[in-house]
Amino acid sequence: MTRGDEYSFPADAASGGIRLDVFIAERLPECSRSFAGQLITSERFKVNGQVRKPAYRLKAGDVVTGFIPPPQASGLLPEPIPLRILYEDHDIVAINKQPGLVVHPAPGHGSGTLVNALLHHCPDLGAIGAEIRPGIVHRLDKDTTGTLVVAKNAAALEHLAAQFKSRSVQKDYLALVHGEMTSDSGAIRLPVGRHPVDRKRMTTRSRKGREAETVWRVARRLCGFTLLELRLKTGRTHQIRVHCAAIQRPIVGDPVYGRQKEAANDPEIQLLLAPVRRQMLHAWRLEIDHPRTGERMAFESPLPKDLERLIAELEARSRKLRGKK
């Protein structure tokens, strides 16, 4: 697909009844259905010279003509923010996201985001829709660390989005939680939805909650704490944080769903947790099908230093207490 070129596609008998946006997307591999819809709505593509809606059903003999304007700059500034690249090729880039990095610009975070960093890092970004920008298909909270995959062109974005929608992507996390689990493995199946009062929070008690499932197993028991391996079967906002809190095992350091006074009666634990400034949640592994080759690929991010340090200190404390018995 070359931007600025004019296209003419006759609809044959086999194309009869197909939606106009689907028809265009099928003939222009770099053009997603949603972008095709935008082009039709903005009158860039017409049928027999007439303006139609994206849902128009083609008839045999119709001729679809139009063009795709050259992509525009996104309006976001490239910024030389350091990134930890796990893997990169022409279609995707896998990143080990550091704590404190917001993924996408939003009110209050117009700069200093992962998107700003990628605009600087990736000079070969393709057009996604009408703009040259990275394709964000999934996100991590600002203070959650770990593996994130980003599309570098529209075809890769559409392919990855379909994988996330079909739940074929494997998402594995590590979380340090308060308390000790009574069994070695299990699953949390509680709906997650927006809190009815505090719109920045999610809850398992929302009347409009959506199906959510988190599978977990114990990685290490740490004398009053547990390191959990968790696998997301669904991808709701704050899902792991909300699910852990719902079973009374909130993530250490979680400022929204955690326990701020968990260790009030244990000075030693207070001292260990004092440096914690964020939720101890890490997206350690992500497995996808490569959008171009179809090869199954896995990307892993090593433990961040703050979580690694805290685990080591809790293990040392556990050994010390066992030695006293």
N, C-alpha and C positions, 0 to 999 in steps of 0.2 A: 504494500500500500504506500503510495507516494502522495504526500500532502500537496494540494494544489492541482493535481491531475483531475480531469473530468472523466466521469464514468457513465457508461450506458449499458444496462443489463436488461435484455428482453426476458419476459417471463414465459416459459413454455408450459405445456399442459401439466407437467409434474409439479410446477410451482403454484398452480392454482390453489387458492385457499390459504396460502402461507401469509402470515403477517408481514407487513412491509419492513418493520425493524429487524425481524428475524432474517428475511431475505437478504437485506443489505449486509448484516453481520456475517452471514454464511459466505458471502462472496468477497468480503474484505477481512481476512483473518486477524488483522491488527485492530479491527473496529469491534468493540463490544456491542452487545445489544442495547445497553443503556445509552452508549454514545451514539449509536445509530438513531435511537429515539430522539436525542437532542438535535442531531443534524436534521431530522425530518421536521421536528417542531420549529426549528429556526429557518425552515424552507430551503435548506441546502440540497435536499433531495426531493424530487417530485415524481409523480406517475403520469405519464402521457402529458407532461407539461403542467399538470395541476397539483396544487398543494393538497396533501392527504395527511391523515393522522397516522401515528406509528402502528396502530392496530388495524389499519386498512388491510383487507384481505385481497391479495392479488388475483387477477383473472388471466387466463392464458391470452397472450397477445399484448398485455400491458408492457410498457417500456419504462424502466426506472432510470432516471438520469440525475446526475448531481456531482458535487465535488466536496472535498474535505479541505477546509482552509488550513494553512500552516499553523502549527501549534504556537501558542503564546507563552511567554514566561509566566510562571505561577504568581509572581508578585511577592514571593517569599525570598528573603535574602539568604544566599549561601553563607554558612559560617564555618570556620575551621575548628570545629569541635572534635576532639579526639574520639575515635571509634575503635572498638575491638572487633576486628573483622575475623570471622570464623571461616568464611568461604565466600567467593564471589566469582561470577561469570557474567556473560552478556545479559542474562535473564533475571538473575536473583542475586541478592546479597544477604548473607546470614551474619547476624551481629550478636555479640555478648553485651547486652545493654547494662550500663553501669547504673548504680542508684542515683536518684535525683534527676534523671533525664526524662523529660516529658516526650512522648512519642510524636504527637501531632500538635501544631499550633491551635490554640483555643483562647477564649477570653482569659486574660491574665497571663498567658504564655504565648505571646506573639513571636518570640524569638527564643534561641537557645534550645531548640527541640531537636529530636532525631531527624525530622524532615529537613530542617535547616542544615544539619550536619551532612546529610546525604546529598543535598544539592551541591555542596562543596566537594564532597568526596567522589561523586560519580559523574564525570563529564559525559559519559555515554548514556545517560538517562534518556529513555524514549518518551514519546507523548502518551499520556493517559488522559483520554477525553480531549479537551481542547488545550490542555496545558502540558508543559514539560515538568514532570514531578515524579517522585517515587510513589509506588503503589503500596499503601498500608493496608494489609489484609487482616491483620490481627494486632492486638496491642498488649502491652504490659503496663501496670500502674507505675506511676512516677518512681516510687521507691522499691518496686519489685525488680530484681536483677534477672539476667539470663538471656536465653536464646530467642531471637526474633528474626523472622524471615520477611524480606521486603521484595516486591516485584520491581523490576527496572523498565518494564514496558507493559502495554495494555494486554497483550496476549498472555503474558505470565501472570498478571494480576487476575485475569478472568479464570485462568486454570487453577490458580491457588485458591481463589474464592470458592470455586466449585468443590474443591477438596475439603475446605473447612465446613462448607454447608452440608456435605455428605458425611462428615465426621470420619473421613479416612485419614486425617492428620493425627498423629500420635503426639500427645503433649504430656510430658512428665515434669513434675516439680519436686522440690525438696522444701519442707517447712519445719521449723523448730517450733513446737507448741508447748504450752503450759500443761502440766499434768502428765500422767502415765496412762497409756491405753490399756484397757482390760483384756484385749485380745491382740493377736499379731497382725490381723488384716481385716478388711471389711469394706463397706461401701456406704456412702451417704447419699440418700435419694430424697432430697427435699427441694421443693420449688423455690426459685429465687426471683424476687421482683423488687420494684422500687418501694422504699419505705414511704408510708402514707403521709408522714409529717416532715421528716428530714429527707429532702429530695436528693441529697448527696450520698445517702446511705442506701444499701440494699438489705433485704431481709428475707427470711424463709416464711414469714407470716403475712405476706402481701396477698390480698384477694386476687390480684392479677399476676401472681407468680407463674413463671414458666418452668417447665420440667428441667431438672438439673441433677447430674449424677457425678460424684467424685469417688473414685476407687482409691483405697489407701492400703499401705502396709508399713509396719514398723521397720525402720532402718537401724535405729539405735535407741536404747533406753538410757536416759541420762539423769537418773536420780531426781525425780520431780519434773522432768521434761522428757519429751520424745521427739526424735527426728523422724519425720514421716516422708515416705515416698508416695506421691499422689499422682494419679493419672486422670485427666479431665476427659469425661465422656461427652460433656457438653461444654459450651464456652460462655457462660453468663458473666456479666459484670461482677467483679469481686467474688466470684463463685467459691474459690478455695477459702478465702478469708471468712466469708459468711458461713460456709458449711462447718469449718473448724470451730467457729464461735458457737454455732448452734448445738454442737455436741459437747459443749463446755471444755473445749480444748483450743482456746484462741491462740493465734500465732504470736509469738514473742515480739514485742515492739510495735504491734499493730495499733496505730493511734486512733483508729475508728472503731474496730471491733474487739480490741484487746482489753486486758485487765491492767489498769495503771498501778494498782496496789497489790499485785499478786504476791510479792515477796516482802511485804511490810514487816513481817516478824522474823525475817532471816537476814541479818546484816551481811553475811557472806554472799548470798544470792543478790542482794541489793547492789553490792559492789560489782559483781559480775555483769549485771544488767544495766548499770549506770551509763556505760558508753553507747548503749543501743539507741539509735536515732531513727530507726525505720522498722517495718515488718520484716522478719527473717524468712522471707519467701523467695525462692530462686527457681526460675524456669531452666532446669539443667539440661533437658534434652527435647528436641523437636524432630519428628520424622515426617517427611513429605515425599511425594512423587515429583521429580523434576518436571517443570512445565513444558520443556521442549523434548527431552529424551525419554521421559517416563520412568527413568531410573529411580528406585527407592533410595532416598538419601537421609542420613541422620546427622544432626549437628548437636554437639554437646558443649556446654559452657562450664568451666571449672568453678568451684565454690568461690564466692567473693570473700575477700580477706576478713571482713567483720564477722561473717557467719562462721567461717573456718576457725577464727580465733575463739569465738564463743563456744563452739562445739568442743574444741580442745580443752578449754578451761573447765567445762562441765564434766568432761570425761576424767580430767585430773581430779576433780572434786569427788566423782563417783568412786574412783580407785582409792582415794584417801578414806572415804567413809567405809568402803568394804574392808580396808585394812584394819579398821578399828574394831570390827566385829569379831 
